[in-house]
Amino acid sequence: MNITTRNQLLYQQVTESCSKMVTHKYSTSFSLGIWMLHKSIRNPICAIYGFVRLADEIVDTFLENDQLFLLNRFREDTYLAIENKISLNPILHNFQEVVREYNIGHELIDAFFKSMEMDLNYQNHSESSYKEYIYGSAEVVGLMCLCVFTNGNRNQYTELSGAAVYLGSAFQKVNFLRDMRQDSIELQRQYFPQLQISGFTKSVKKDIERDIEEDFSKAYRGMIRLPIKARLGVFLAYLYYLTLLRKIKMVPPEKIASVRIRVPNRTKCYLLCKALVLNRFNLL
């Protein structure tokens, strides 16, 4: 191996390490789920998460900067990385490799960026913009991951895409409930269109929770048909978010809007053990 090839491999390892670090630093829960995936697909999923996380940071964190400029620049850099097969942004370099290796469609990336831009332009959502936002911000991320899980098997991808969409939708809606205080106070955003009409009443909260439970139910039917290499990790993330939803259901609306509900570490350990046992005895 010559020095050029050796350095190229070294750069690839560096970019993968950066995606892993971003994933671990920003989400210990997803990191645990990713660790339960087969080792052959951990890096690609971290690459997708790292890419999504950077875009999220632009619209959620850098409030004192020109966020639209940063987002447009990030979008341009993303497509240049994919076109040129290289980027000096290690997260984008890692992401473009995954996009090309697993044939992640540009339409998914386009929809994601559209939703990120919506975060800069929408404070309150209508029913149609709410659905469009969830599709681009969460459902397409599930589809990107499904591209990795099915590894080019288009029939399997088509068969499981509905479940991936429902699972991404459920995760995002739980996030909306969990982060309601930060979204409404710090970011001046309101995602649920029902709240503009009735406010966050007990009845509205129950309707939202029932909608999420229906998403989880539809997602489960497909999730258990995922390839073995992906099933355990996805199931663990499913258990975590289902547990978070159950905790949220026990909290009155006025408290949801004032605190951030969390799943304790001891509960996460229990969920991990539960997932391992159910998987070991084929009880998923």
C-alpha positions, 0 to 999 in steps of 0.5 A, spaced: 500 500 500 502 506 497 502 512 502 497 516 498 492 510 499 494 509 506 492 516 507 486 516 504 484 510 508 486 514 514 482 520 512 476 515 511 477 512 518 477 520 521 471 521 518 467 515 521 470 517 528 467 524 527 460 521 525 461 516 531 463 522 536 457 527 534 452 521 535 455 519 542 455 526 544 448 528 542 444 522 543 446 517 548 440 513 547 441 513 539 448 511 541 446 505 545 441 503 539 446 503 534 451 499 538 446 494 538 446 494 530 451 489 526 457 492 526 457 492 518 452 498 519 453 502 525 458 506 521 453 508 516 447 509 521 452 514 525 454 518 518 446 519 517 445 521 524 451 526 524 449 529 517 442 530 520 444 533 527 449 538 524 443 541 520 438 541 526 444 545 530 444 550 524 436 551 525 436 550 533 442 552 536 446 558 532 440 563 533 445 569 533 447 567 526 444 568 519 441 561 519 438 561 512 445 562 510 448 557 514 443 552 512 444 554 504 451 553 505 450 546 508 446 544 503 450 546 497 456 543 501 452 536 501 451 536 494 458 538 492 460 532 496 456 527 493 457 530 486 465 530 487 465 524 492 469 528 497 469 533 502 473 537 507 467 537 512 468 530 515 461 529 517 459 530 509 465 526 507 462 520 511 455 522 509 456 522 501 460 515 502 454 512 505 449 516 500 453 513 494 454 506 497 447 505 499 443 509 493 440 514 498 435 518 493 436 525 492 429 526 493 430 524 501 435 529 502 431 534 498 425 533 503 430 533 509 433 540 507 426 543 506 423 541 513 429 544 516 428 551 512 421 550 514 424 551 522 426 558 520 420 560 517 414 557 520 412 558 528 405 555 527 403 549 523 397 548 519 395 540 518 398 540 511 405 543 513 405 539 519 405 533 515 410 535 510 415 537 516 414 531 519 415 527 512 422 531 511 425 532 518 423 524 520 420 520 516 425 520 510 431 519 515 427 513 517 428 511 509 435 513 509 436 508 514 432 503 511 436 504 505 442 501 509 438 496 512 436 493 506 443 494 502 440 494 495 434 490 496 429 494 493 423 489 494 425 489 501 425 496 501 419 497 498 415 492 503 418 495 509 418 503 507 411 504 510 413 501 517 420 506 517 415 512 515 411 510 521 416 509 526 420 516 524 413 519 525 412 516 532 419 518 534 418 525 531 412 526 535 414 524 541 420 529 541 415 534 540 411 533 546 418 532 550 421 538 547 415 542 548 417 547 553 424 549 549 420 549 542 415 554 544 419 558 549 426 558 546 425 557 539 418 560 538 415 554 535 409 550 535 408 544 531 401 541 533 396 544 529 391 542 534 394 547 539 392 553 535 385 552 536 384 549 542 390 549 546 394 544 550 388 541 553 387 534 556 383 532 550 388 535 545 394 531 549 390 524 549 388 525 541 396 526 540 398 520 544 393 516 540 395 518 534 402 516 536 400 510 539 397 508 532 404 510 528 408 505 533 403 500 532 403 500 524 411 501 525 412 494 529 408 490 524 414 492 519 420 493 524 419 485 526 421 483 519 427 487 518 433 484 517 437 480 523 443 485 523 438 491 524 432 489 528 435 489 535 438 496 534 431 499 531 427 495 537 431 498 542 430 505 540 422 503 539 422 501 546 426 507 549 421 512 545 415 507 547 417 508 554 418 515 553 411 516 551 408 512 557 411 517 561 409 523 558 402 520 558 402 520 566 404 527 566 398 533 566 399 538 560 401 544 564 407 540 566 409 537 559 409 545 557 414 546 563 419 541 564 422 536 559 420 528 561 426 524 561 427 516 561 432 515 567 439 511 565 436 505 570 430 504 565 434 504 559 439 499 562 432 495 563 430 496 556 436 494 553 436 487 557 429 486 555 431 487 548 436 482 548 432 477 552 426 478 547 431 478 541 435 472 544 429 467 544 425 470 537 420 473 541 420 480 538 
